[in-house]
Amino acid sequence: MNIAITGSSGMLGVPLGAVLSKDPAYTVSGIDLKKPSGKRGLANYFKCDITDYHQLDKAIKDIKPDLIIHTAAYTDVDGCEQNPGKAQTVNSIGTQYVARAAHESSCGLIYISTDFVFDGSKRTPYTEDDQPNPINAYGKSKLEAEKYVMELVSSKKFFIIRTSWLFGPNGKNFVDTILNKARQEKSLKVVSDQFGSPTYTWDLAEAIKNIVDLYGKRDDIYGIYHITNSDDCSWYRLAQKAIQLDNIYDVELIPIVSYELDCPAERPAMSILANDKYIKLFGAPLRRWGLALDEHIRLKGRQDV
């Protein structure tokens, strides 16, 4: 099966390409603005801007994929708030183009979405049936993208995978940012009243492969899935655990509440995602986020790609 990955040089695209490429059943091609340096990345690489439909259409026609996995996105939440036009262009219109290309090529589509499509007012984990209500420009642009996927993909052969709080190699993320700051500063203020489920990109890539393995074999599996590592925490607890695992002892962590932050974008107070649908399909959840975090820090981002 031919698979095209948009955002193939990104934090999720790199491990996803590596995981899928190890299976001889798949021929995997990457689509991105630039190729990763060194040995990271895919041999079949197409330079392409997904917001330029002519470039995208040509790349898809050259690859002739049976399935597109769309990971490319503008994920800077505060940047999206300050530049909502860019958020809509990349996240919404770019996804519209990818969905249109999938439709015209009669192939399936896996779209990577976010917990930020929810407003955070719920006090129990969000299920796939809960009504989205984003409270920032990033979440709004991703929800609009979800609607394009549902409207445009042929025969409704799509998966929308909502995930949260990604960390891993090859991209900016909270874990690596907090560890870098902890090595340089004597004290750090971290939000303690926002709760979610940290998700390791390598674990998410393996979970996506599980879905890819079923593509075309069953007609009852398409739709929306929530996939994160097991358990949940606050940003403060995540920072605390990361610093502990990295053996940093000379920094003070100070818990603060959201209103003390001076950030352009509002964040949901509680965006924990229930993984029951994924667990029912595959029989087991992803491992606990603490175990995944230990691997990320211990292996320094994994160098096996």
PEBEL-V38757 format. One record per residue. N is the residue number from 1. OMEGA is omega in whole degrees, -180 to 180 (999 if undefined). NEAR is the number of other ideal C-beta (glycine too) atoms within 10 Angstrom. D_FIRST is the distance of its C-alpha to the first C-alpha in Angstrom with 2 decimals. Layout:
# PEBEL-V38757
n=N omega=OMEGA near=NEAR d_first=D_FIRST
n=N omega=OMEGA near=NEAR d_first=D_FIRST
This chain:
# PEBEL-V38757
n=1 omega=177 near=17 d_first=0.00
n=2 omega=-179 near=15 d_first=3.80
n=3 omega=174 near=28 d_first=6.39
n=4 omega=178 near=31 d_first=10.06
n=5 omega=172 near=30 d_first=12.92
n=6 omega=-176 near=28 d_first=16.37
n=7 omega=-173 near=24 d_first=19.27
n=8 omega=179 near=29 d_first=17.37
n=9 omega=-175 near=24 d_first=20.83
n=10 omega=-173 near=26 d_first=22.26
n=11 omega=175 near=21 d_first=23.40
n=12 omega=-177 near=27 d_first=20.34
n=13 omega=-178 near=29 d_first=17.79
n=14 omega=179 near=29 d_first=18.77
n=15 omega=178 near=26 d_first=18.43
n=16 omega=177 near=30 d_first=15.23
n=17 omega=-180 near=29 d_first=13.69
n=18 omega=-178 near=18 d_first=15.45
n=19 omega=-178 near=20 d_first=14.44
n=20 omega=-177 near=23 d_first=10.65
n=21 omega=179 near=18 d_first=11.07
n=22 omega=180 near=12 d_first=13.06
n=23 omega=-178 near=14 d_first=10.37
n=24 omega=179 near=6 d_first=9.34
n=25 omega=-174 near=9 d_first=6.25
n=26 omega=169 near=17 d_first=4.93
n=27 omega=-169 near=18 d_first=6.13
n=28 omega=177 near=25 d_first=8.40
n=29 omega=-180 near=22 d_first=11.09
n=30 omega=175 near=29 d_first=14.34
n=31 omega=179 near=31 d_first=16.68
n=32 omega=178 near=24 d_first=20.27
n=33 omega=178 near=12 d_first=23.86
n=34 omega=179 near=10 d_first=24.18
n=35 omega=179 near=14 d_first=22.45
n=36 omega=178 near=19 d_first=23.69
n=37 omega=177 near=9 d_first=26.46
n=38 omega=-176 near=7 d_first=26.44
n=39 omega=178 near=8 d_first=23.51
n=40 omega=176 near=19 d_first=21.83
n=41 omega=-174 near=21 d_first=18.80
n=42 omega=178 near=27 d_first=15.73
n=43 omega=177 near=9 d_first=16.18
n=44 omega=-174 near=19 d_first=14.17
n=45 omega=179 near=17 d_first=16.58
n=46 omega=177 near=20 d_first=17.77
n=47 omega=-172 near=12 d_first=21.23
n=48 omega=172 near=23 d_first=21.48
n=49 omega=-176 near=17 d_first=23.78
n=50 omega=178 near=25 d_first=22.15
n=51 omega=174 near=18 d_first=25.67
n=52 omega=-172 near=13 d_first=25.76
n=53 omega=-179 near=16 d_first=23.85
n=54 omega=176 near=10 d_first=24.17
n=55 omega=-178 near=16 d_first=22.61
n=56 omega=-179 near=21 d_first=19.74
n=57 omega=179 near=16 d_first=19.23
n=58 omega=-180 near=14 d_first=19.25
n=59 omega=-179 near=22 d_first=16.70
n=60 omega=179 near=25 d_first=14.22
n=61 omega=177 near=12 d_first=15.05
n=62 omega=-177 near=13 d_first=14.61
n=63 omega=-176 near=21 d_first=11.15
n=64 omega=-176 near=12 d_first=9.95
n=65 omega=168 near=25 d_first=7.55
n=66 omega=-177 near=17 d_first=6.17
n=67 omega=174 near=23 d_first=7.89
n=68 omega=173 near=26 d_first=10.88
n=69 omega=-171 near=32 d_first=12.81
n=70 omega=179 near=29 d_first=16.36
n=71 omega=-176 near=27 d_first=18.67
n=72 omega=-179 near=27 d_first=21.00
n=73 omega=170 near=25 d_first=24.49
n=74 omega=-169 near=21 d_first=28.21
n=75 omega=177 near=24 d_first=29.11
n=76 omega=-172 near=15 d_first=32.76
n=77 omega=179 near=19 d_first=34.47
n=78 omega=176 near=14 d_first=37.91
n=79 omega=177 near=16 d_first=36.66
n=80 omega=-179 near=27 d_first=35.12
n=81 omega=-180 near=16 d_first=38.51
n=82 omega=-180 near=12 d_first=40.36
n=83 omega=-177 near=16 d_first=38.03
n=84 omega=178 near=15 d_first=36.61
n=85 omega=178 near=10 d_first=35.86
n=86 omega=178 near=16 d_first=33.37
n=87 omega=-179 near=26 d_first=31.85
n=88 omega=-179 near=18 d_first=31.41
n=89 omega=-176 near=15 d_first=30.12
n=90 omega=-172 near=21 d_first=27.39
n=91 omega=-177 near=27 d_first=26.54
n=92 omega=-177 near=20 d_first=27.29
n=93 omega=177 near=17 d_first=27.03
n=94 omega=178 near=26 d_first=24.13
n=95 omega=175 near=29 d_first=22.17
n=96 omega=179 near=20 d_first=23.48
n=97 omega=179 near=24 d_first=22.04
n=98 omega=179 near=28 d_first=18.57
n=99 omega=178 near=25 d_first=18.77
n=100 omega=179 near=18 d_first=20.16
n=101 omega=177 near=25 d_first=17.44
n=102 omega=179 near=26 d_first=14.82
n=103 omega=-177 near=16 d_first=17.19
n=104 omega=178 near=13 d_first=17.73
n=105 omega=-180 near=19 d_first=14.08
n=106 omega=178 near=11 d_first=13.68
n=107 omega=180 near=23 d_first=10.89
n=108 omega=-178 near=24 d_first=11.50
n=109 omega=169 near=26 d_first=13.38
n=110 omega=-178 near=24 d_first=14.49
n=111 omega=-180 near=27 d_first=17.93
n=112 omega=-180 near=28 d_first=20.06
n=113 omega=-166 near=25 d_first=23.65
n=114 omega=172 near=26 d_first=26.89
n=115 omega=-177 near=24 d_first=29.84
n=116 omega=170 near=28 d_first=32.04
n=117 omega=179 near=26 d_first=31.45
n=118 omega=-175 near=24 d_first=34.21
n=119 omega=176 near=19 d_first=37.89
n=120 omega=-178 near=23 d_first=38.67
n=121 omega=180 near=10 d_first=41.55
n=122 omega=-178 near=17 d_first=40.19
n=123 omega=174 near=8 d_first=41.54
n=124 omega=-177 near=9 d_first=38.79
n=125 omega=-179 near=20 d_first=35.04
n=126 omega=175 near=23 d_first=33.15
n=127 omega=180 near=14 d_first=30.90
n=128 omega=-178 near=16 d_first=28.19
n=129 omega=179 near=8 d_first=30.95
n=130 omega=-177 near=15 d_first=33.42
n=131 omega=176 near=9 d_first=34.39
n=132 omega=177 near=17 d_first=33.31
n=133 omega=-174 near=15 d_first=36.21
n=134 omega=-177 near=20 d_first=35.49
n=135 omega=176 near=18 d_first=38.58
n=136 omega=-175 near=22 d_first=37.44
n=137 omega=179 near=26 d_first=35.80
n=138 omega=180 near=26 d_first=32.61
n=139 omega=179 near=29 d_first=32.13
n=140 omega=-179 near=21 d_first=33.05
n=141 omega=179 near=28 d_first=30.55
n=142 omega=177 near=29 d_first=27.70
n=143 omega=176 near=19 d_first=28.88
n=144 omega=178 near=18 d_first=29.07
n=145 omega=177 near=28 d_first=25.45
n=146 omega=-178 near=21 d_first=24.53
n=147 omega=177 near=15 d_first=26.40
n=148 omega=179 near=19 d_first=24.54
n=149 omega=-178 near=23 d_first=21.19
n=150 omega=-177 near=15 d_first=22.81
n=151 omega=-166 near=13 d_first=24.42
n=152 omega=-173 near=19 d_first=21.84
n=153 omega=-177 near=24 d_first=18.34
n=154 omega=174 near=15 d_first=17.78
n=155 omega=178 near=10 d_first=18.36
n=156 omega=178 near=12 d_first=18.88
n=157 omega=-180 near=18 d_first=15.27
n=158 omega=170 near=24 d_first=16.12
n=159 omega=170 near=24 d_first=17.01
n=160 omega=-178 near=24 d_first=20.00
n=161 omega=175 near=21 d_first=20.52
n=162 omega=179 near=24 d_first=24.11
n=163 omega=-174 near=24 d_first=25.09
n=164 omega=170 near=24 d_first=28.27
n=165 omega=-176 near=26 d_first=30.24
n=166 omega=170 near=22 d_first=27.45
n=167 omega=-178 near=26 d_first=28.52
n=168 omega=180 near=24 d_first=26.88
n=169 omega=168 near=19 d_first=26.91
n=170 omega=177 near=20 d_first=26.31
n=171 omega=179 near=18 d_first=27.89
n=172 omega=178 near=10 d_first=31.12
n=173 omega=-174 near=18 d_first=31.69
n=174 omega=-176 near=16 d_first=34.74
n=175 omega=-178 near=23 d_first=34.76
n=176 omega=178 near=19 d_first=34.85
n=177 omega=-178 near=13 d_first=37.25
n=178 omega=179 near=23 d_first=39.65
n=179 omega=177 near=17 d_first=39.66
n=180 omega=179 near=10 d_first=40.46
n=181 omega=-179 near=15 d_first=43.25
n=182 omega=179 near=21 d_first=44.56
n=183 omega=-174 near=12 d_first=45.16
n=184 omega=-174 near=8 d_first=47.16
n=185 omega=-178 near=11 d_first=49.05
n=186 omega=179 near=8 d_first=51.60
n=187 omega=-179 near=10 d_first=50.60
n=188 omega=175 near=17 d_first=47.64
n=189 omega=-177 near=14 d_first=47.65
n=190 omega=-177 near=21 d_first=44.60
n=191 omega=-177 near=20 d_first=44.05
n=192 omega=-176 near=18 d_first=44.68
n=193 omega=171 near=16 d_first=44.39
n=194 omega=-172 near=20 d_first=40.72
n=195 omega=179 near=20 d_first=38.41
n=196 omega=-180 near=25 d_first=34.64
n=197 omega=176 near=26 d_first=31.98
n=198 omega=-176 near=27 d_first=30.93
n=199 omega=-179 near=25 d_first=27.23
n=200 omega=-175 near=26 d_first=25.87
n=201 omega=179 near=27 d_first=22.76
n=202 omega=177 near=24 d_first=21.43
n=203 omega=178 near=22 d_first=21.99
n=204 omega=178 near=26 d_first=20.39
n=205 omega=177 near=21 d_first=17.25
n=206 omega=179 near=14 d_first=17.14
n=207 omega=178 near=23 d_first=17.83
n=208 omega=177 near=25 d_first=15.04
n=209 omega=176 near=16 d_first=12.61
n=210 omega=178 near=13 d_first=14.39
n=211 omega=178 near=20 d_first=13.60
n=212 omega=-179 near=22 d_first=9.86
n=213 omega=-180 near=15 d_first=10.06
n=214 omega=-175 near=14 d_first=11.88
n=215 omega=179 near=18 d_first=9.99
n=216 omega=-178 near=12 d_first=10.27
n=217 omega=178 near=7 d_first=12.45
n=218 omega=-179 near=9 d_first=15.60
n=219 omega=-175 near=9 d_first=17.36
n=220 omega=-172 near=7 d_first=19.99
n=221 omega=-175 near=14 d_first=18.31
n=222 omega=178 near=19 d_first=17.90
n=223 omega=-175 near=12 d_first=20.61
n=224 omega=176 near=18 d_first=22.37
n=225 omega=170 near=22 d_first=22.32
n=226 omega=-178 near=24 d_first=24.75
n=227 omega=176 near=26 d_first=23.57
n=228 omega=168 near=30 d_first=26.07
n=229 omega=-178 near=27 d_first=27.66
n=230 omega=180 near=18 d_first=30.41
n=231 omega=-178 near=15 d_first=34.00
n=232 omega=-179 near=20 d_first=35.42
n=233 omega=171 near=20 d_first=38.09
n=234 omega=174 near=18 d_first=39.91
n=235 omega=179 near=22 d_first=39.31
n=236 omega=-180 near=20 d_first=42.56
n=237 omega=178 near=18 d_first=41.42
n=238 omega=178 near=23 d_first=38.14
n=239 omega=180 near=26 d_first=40.23
n=240 omega=-179 near=17 d_first=42.71
n=241 omega=-180 near=18 d_first=40.14
n=242 omega=-180 near=24 d_first=38.43
n=243 omega=177 near=22 d_first=41.83
n=244 omega=-178 near=14 d_first=42.87
n=245 omega=-180 near=17 d_first=39.81
n=246 omega=176 near=18 d_first=40.30
n=247 omega=174 near=7 d_first=43.97
n=248 omega=-172 near=13 d_first=45.49
n=249 omega=-172 near=8 d_first=48.95
n=250 omega=176 near=8 d_first=50.97
n=251 omega=178 near=17 d_first=49.55
n=252 omega=175 near=10 d_first=50.72
n=253 omega=-178 near=16 d_first=48.29
n=254 omega=179 near=11 d_first=49.98
n=255 omega=176 near=16 d_first=48.52
n=256 omega=177 near=15 d_first=48.92
n=257 omega=-169 near=11 d_first=48.12
n=258 omega=-175 near=16 d_first=46.02
n=259 omega=177 near=8 d_first=48.98
n=260 omega=179 near=11 d_first=50.08
n=261 omega=175 near=14 d_first=47.02
n=262 omega=-178 near=5 d_first=47.35
n=263 omega=179 near=12 d_first=43.79
n=264 omega=-174 near=13 d_first=42.97
n=265 omega=172 near=18 d_first=40.37
n=266 omega=177 near=17 d_first=41.19
n=267 omega=175 near=21 d_first=38.90
n=268 omega=-179 near=25 d_first=38.51
n=269 omega=-178 near=19 d_first=40.81
n=270 omega=-179 near=20 d_first=38.47
n=271 omega=177 near=26 d_first=34.72
n=272 omega=-178 near=24 d_first=33.64
n=273 omega=175 near=26 d_first=30.53
n=274 omega=-176 near=17 d_first=30.48
n=275 omega=-172 near=23 d_first=27.30
n=276 omega=-178 near=13 d_first=28.27
n=277 omega=178 near=17 d_first=25.39
n=278 omega=-179 near=22 d_first=22.80
n=279 omega=179 near=14 d_first=25.15
n=280 omega=-178 near=8 d_first=25.54
n=281 omega=-173 near=14 d_first=21.83
n=282 omega=171 near=16 d_first=21.28
n=283 omega=-178 near=7 d_first=24.86
n=284 omega=176 near=9 d_first=25.77
n=285 omega=168 near=16 d_first=26.27
n=286 omega=-178 near=24 d_first=25.39
n=287 omega=179 near=14 d_first=28.24
n=288 omega=-176 near=14 d_first=31.40
n=289 omega=180 near=26 d_first=31.36
n=290 omega=178 near=18 d_first=34.28
n=291 omega=179 near=15 d_first=32.41
n=292 omega=179 near=22 d_first=29.51
n=293 omega=178 near=22 d_first=32.16
n=294 omega=179 near=17 d_first=33.87
n=295 omega=-179 near=15 d_first=30.75
n=296 omega=-177 near=25 d_first=30.20
n=297 omega=-178 near=20 d_first=33.84
n=298 omega=-179 near=10 d_first=34.28
n=299 omega=178 near=12 d_first=31.37
n=300 omega=173 near=10 d_first=32.12
n=301 omega=-180 near=18 d_first=28.65
n=302 omega=-179 near=18 d_first=26.74
n=303 omega=-176 near=10 d_first=26.44
n=304 omega=173 near=10 d_first=23.46
n=305 omega=999 near=20 d_first=21.16
